[in-house]
Amino acid sequence: MHPHVDPNLFYLDFERVSEVLLTIVVFAMLIERALSIVFESRLFIERVDYTVKRGGRTIKGSDRDGSPDPITEATPRNRGLKEFIAIAVSTFVCWKWDFDALSILMPVSHPHMTLIGEVITGLIVAGGSKGANKLFTDWLGIKSSAKDEIDTFKQRRTGGTNA
């Protein structure tokens, strides 16, 4: 311990902790729902997230022919792109609204918001956003029809398990 640091300066106000945690959860849910418009769109899924083929023909995100042909191939691509976008959006939101969870929790030692605190808070919110996405898609079954088609194809291909 530093000889000049008073240990009484470091305490947690549990009312403040609960407000910060609730704010993180709300930010994560709002950002997840906002990004779901992009991530679950047919255009994003078929142009950016997966290479999709129907009957030997590669489908581009702009193809809207309503083909009833089943998906014959769905190859993931651009792994990590969604996470990068979520991190960028979450960090921007935390920076724009001066939300630095670390400085808020430790107001005596850090009375001002810091960029590093806002970036770390953005990372935390992005992680919560990924958790919220799992809640909506896996537990509640809320997903786009394009994502549902990919999942159905993967289940058929693997014999019922969603790999």
Secondary structure by P-SEA (a helix, b strand, c coil): ccccccccccccaaaaaaaaaaaaaaaaaaaaaaaccccccaaaaaccccccccccccccccccccccccccbbbbcccaaaaaaaaaaaaaaaaaacccaaaaacccccccccaaaaaaaaaaaaaaaaaaaaaaccccccccaaaaaaaaaaaaaaccccc
